[in-house]
Amino acid sequence: MQVIPAIDVLDGRAVRLVHGKREAVTDFGDPLALVEQFAAAGAPLVHVVDLSGAFEGRPVHTALFEQMAKIVPIQVGGGLRTADAIQQVLDLGVARVILGTAAVETPELLDGISREQLVVGVDVKDGRVATRGWVTTADTAPGPFTKALAERGILRILCTAVSRDGTLKGPDEAVLREVSGHGVAVIASGGVGVLSHLESLAKLADVESVVVGKALVTGVFTYAEAQSVC
């Protein structure tokens, strides 16, 4: 299982939210410096969320993402809701784009993207798929939604339990099991706070990698320590 360090960007700063709430924010400084730190630690990929973009519905930090992509491969999500926005970000040289709201509201957009460059965000809130920066929820459960994605040829999803995001209280393994077994590789996200959480995730079927944000940024453990238990 691969560990993917995460950086959330809001108004040009690296931040962490709790439960995705904009008012529950902690500032962690220069996002470019964090990318350089993770690259130096040996991370082959960094997960970057444009929180400003998610709230505004369009990519905001494009110049920053272009700089990051020159340092280490990155996957970027947040506000990618039109074909033009998706292409704009891919043209920056990012390795993958993450589509969440668009995958629910305009799924035809998925068909125009190379499957290797695409990750579909399955964000889960109160048992339903969350959209629009986790502010709203769709009338669909994560399991059936993932099955439909598999039938569409999607190779990889990013599954985030909103209730665990930024809490360090552990991932929601029940949610991860719900999206497993459909023939889609799963990137787990949300709640990792100690190394034992990673050890548990490594035992789950279909979980190929895990996004870790707050625990790495705050120094609970290092990237090397995290990867060593996976």
C-alpha positions as CSV (number, residue, x, y, z in Angstrom):
1,M,0.0,0.0,0.0
2,Q,1.3,3.4,-1.0
3,V,1.2,6.4,1.3
4,I,0.3,9.7,-0.5
5,P,1.0,12.9,1.5
6,A,-1.8,15.4,1.3
7,I,-1.9,19.2,1.1
8,D,-5.1,21.2,1.1
9,V,-4.8,24.8,-0.2
10,L,-7.1,27.6,0.8
11,D,-6.4,31.2,-0.2
12,G,-2.8,30.4,-1.1
13,R,-2.0,28.7,2.2
14,A,-1.6,25.0,3.2
15,V,-4.4,24.3,5.7
16,R,-6.3,21.5,7.3
17,L,-10.0,21.6,7.9
18,V,-12.0,19.4,10.3
19,H,-15.0,17.6,8.7
20,G,-14.4,19.9,5.6
21,K,-15.7,23.0,7.4
22,R,-14.2,26.2,6.2
23,E,-14.5,27.8,9.7
24,A,-12.5,24.9,11.3
25,V,-9.2,25.7,9.7
26,T,-5.6,25.5,10.8
27,D,-2.8,27.2,8.8
28,F,0.3,25.2,8.0
29,G,2.1,27.7,5.9
30,D,3.6,27.6,2.4
31,P,2.2,24.8,0.4
32,L,5.1,24.8,-2.0
33,A,7.5,24.2,0.9
34,L,5.4,21.2,2.0
35,V,5.6,19.7,-1.5
36,E,9.4,20.1,-1.5
37,Q,9.5,18.5,1.9
38,F,7.4,15.5,0.9
39,A,9.4,15.1,-2.4
40,A,12.7,15.1,-0.4
41,A,11.3,12.4,1.9
42,G,10.8,10.2,-1.2
43,A,7.0,10.5,-1.8
44,P,6.4,9.5,-5.5
45,L,3.1,11.3,-5.5
46,V,1.4,14.1,-3.6
47,H,-2.3,14.7,-3.2
48,V,-3.3,18.3,-3.5
49,V,-6.8,19.7,-2.9
50,D,-7.8,23.2,-4.2
51,L,-10.2,24.0,-1.3
52,S,-10.8,27.5,-2.7
53,G,-11.7,25.8,-6.0
54,A,-14.0,23.3,-4.3
55,F,-15.9,26.2,-2.7
56,E,-16.0,28.4,-5.8
57,G,-16.6,25.6,-8.3
58,R,-13.5,26.4,-10.5
59,P,-9.8,25.8,-10.2
60,V,-8.2,28.7,-8.3
61,H,-4.5,27.8,-7.5
62,T,-3.4,26.8,-11.0
63,A,-0.1,28.7,-11.0
64,L,0.8,27.0,-7.7
65,F,-0.1,23.6,-9.1
66,E,2.1,24.2,-12.1
67,Q,5.1,24.9,-9.8
68,M,4.3,21.8,-7.7
69,A,4.1,19.5,-10.7
70,K,7.7,20.4,-11.6
71,I,8.9,19.1,-8.2
72,V,6.9,15.9,-7.8
73,P,4.0,14.2,-9.6
74,I,0.7,15.5,-8.1
75,Q,-2.9,14.6,-8.2
76,V,-5.3,17.5,-8.0
77,G,-8.9,17.9,-7.0
78,G,-11.3,20.7,-6.2
79,G,-13.6,22.7,-8.4
80,L,-13.0,20.6,-11.6
81,R,-16.6,20.7,-12.9
82,T,-16.2,21.5,-16.6
83,A,-14.3,20.0,-19.5
84,D,-12.4,23.3,-19.8
85,A,-11.4,23.3,-16.2
86,I,-10.2,19.7,-16.3
87,Q,-8.1,20.3,-19.4
88,Q,-6.7,23.5,-17.9
89,V,-5.3,21.5,-14.9
90,L,-4.1,18.6,-17.0
91,D,-2.2,21.1,-19.2
92,L,-0.3,22.2,-16.1
93,G,1.5,18.8,-16.1
94,V,-0.3,17.2,-13.1
95,A,-0.3,13.4,-13.0
96,R,-4.0,12.9,-12.2
97,V,-7.2,14.9,-11.8
98,I,-9.8,14.1,-9.1
99,L,-13.4,14.6,-10.0
100,G,-16.1,14.5,-7.3
101,T,-19.1,16.7,-7.9
102,A,-18.7,16.4,-11.7
103,A,-18.8,12.6,-11.5
104,V,-22.2,12.9,-9.8
105,E,-23.7,15.8,-11.7
106,T,-22.2,15.5,-15.2
107,P,-20.7,11.9,-15.4
108,E,-20.3,12.2,-19.2
109,L,-17.2,14.4,-18.4
110,L,-15.5,11.2,-17.2
111,D,-15.5,9.8,-20.7
112,G,-13.1,12.4,-22.1
113,I,-10.3,11.7,-19.7
114,S,-7.6,9.1,-19.9
115,R,-8.4,6.5,-17.2
116,E,-4.8,6.6,-15.9
117,Q,-5.1,10.3,-15.3
118,L,-8.5,10.1,-13.6
119,V,-9.5,9.5,-10.0
120,V,-13.1,9.8,-9.0
121,G,-13.7,11.2,-5.6
122,V,-16.3,9.2,-3.6
123,D,-16.8,11.5,-0.6
124,V,-19.2,10.0,2.0
125,K,-21.3,12.0,4.4
126,D,-24.2,10.5,6.4
127,G,-24.2,7.4,4.2
128,R,-24.5,9.4,1.0
129,V,-22.1,10.7,-1.7
130,A,-21.2,14.3,-0.8
131,T,-20.7,17.0,-3.4
132,R,-19.9,20.7,-3.9
133,G,-17.1,20.9,-1.3
134,W,-19.0,18.5,1.0
135,V,-21.8,21.1,1.5
136,T,-24.5,18.9,-0.2
137,T,-25.2,15.2,-0.6
138,A,-26.5,13.3,-3.6
139,D,-29.3,10.8,-3.4
140,T,-26.9,7.8,-3.9
141,A,-25.0,5.5,-1.5
142,P,-21.3,5.0,-2.0
143,G,-21.5,1.3,-2.9
144,P,-23.9,1.5,-5.8
145,F,-22.1,4.7,-7.0
146,T,-18.8,2.8,-7.1
147,K,-20.3,-0.1,-8.9
148,A,-21.7,2.3,-11.5
149,L,-18.2,3.8,-11.9
150,A,-16.7,0.4,-12.4
151,E,-19.2,-0.3,-15.1
152,R,-18.1,3.0,-16.8
153,G,-14.5,1.8,-16.8
154,I,-13.2,3.9,-14.0
155,L,-10.0,2.4,-12.6
156,R,-9.5,4.3,-9.3
157,I,-11.5,6.1,-6.7
158,L,-10.6,8.3,-3.8
159,C,-12.9,7.4,-0.9
160,T,-13.1,10.0,1.9
161,A,-15.2,9.6,5.0
162,V,-16.1,13.3,5.7
163,S,-16.8,12.5,9.4
164,R,-13.2,11.4,9.9
165,D,-11.5,14.0,7.8
166,G,-8.9,16.0,9.8
167,T,-9.8,14.2,13.1
168,L,-6.9,11.7,13.4
169,K,-9.4,9.3,15.0
170,G,-9.0,6.6,12.4
171,P,-10.4,5.8,9.0
172,D,-14.0,4.6,8.5
173,E,-13.3,1.0,7.5
174,A,-17.0,0.2,7.1
175,V,-17.2,2.8,4.3
176,L,-14.1,1.5,2.7
177,R,-15.5,-2.0,2.6
178,E,-18.7,-0.7,1.1
179,V,-16.8,0.7,-1.9
180,S,-14.5,-2.4,-2.2
181,G,-15.3,-5.5,-4.3
182,H,-16.4,-3.7,-7.4
183,G,-13.2,-4.0,-9.4
184,V,-12.0,-0.5,-8.7
185,A,-8.7,0.4,-6.9
186,V,-9.4,2.4,-3.7
187,I,-7.4,5.3,-2.4
188,A,-8.4,5.6,1.3
189,S,-8.7,9.1,2.8
190,G,-9.7,10.6,6.1
191,G,-8.8,10.0,9.8
192,V,-5.4,8.5,9.7
193,G,-3.8,9.5,13.0
194,V,-1.4,6.8,14.1
195,L,0.7,4.1,12.4
196,S,-1.7,1.3,13.5
197,H,-4.4,2.9,11.4
198,L,-2.1,2.4,8.3
199,E,-1.4,-1.2,9.3
200,S,-5.2,-1.9,9.5
201,L,-5.8,-0.3,6.1
202,A,-3.1,-2.3,4.5
203,K,-5.1,-5.4,5.3
204,L,-8.3,-4.2,3.4
205,A,-9.0,-5.6,0.0
206,D,-8.8,-3.2,-2.9
207,V,-7.1,-0.4,-0.9
208,E,-4.0,0.3,-3.0
209,S,-3.0,3.6,-1.3
210,V,-3.9,6.0,1.5
211,V,-3.9,9.7,1.6
212,V,-2.4,11.1,4.9
213,G,-2.6,14.8,5.7
214,K,-2.7,16.2,9.2
215,A,-0.7,13.4,10.8
216,L,2.3,14.1,8.5
217,V,2.0,17.8,8.5
218,T,1.9,18.0,12.3
219,G,4.7,15.5,12.7
220,V,2.8,12.6,14.4
221,F,4.9,10.4,12.2
222,T,7.2,10.8,9.3
223,Y,6.6,9.7,5.7
224,A,9.3,7.1,6.0
225,E,7.7,5.7,9.2
226,A,4.3,5.6,7.5
227,Q,5.5,3.8,4.4
228,S,7.5,1.3,6.5
229,V,4.3,-0.2,8.0
230,C,2.5,-0.5,4.7
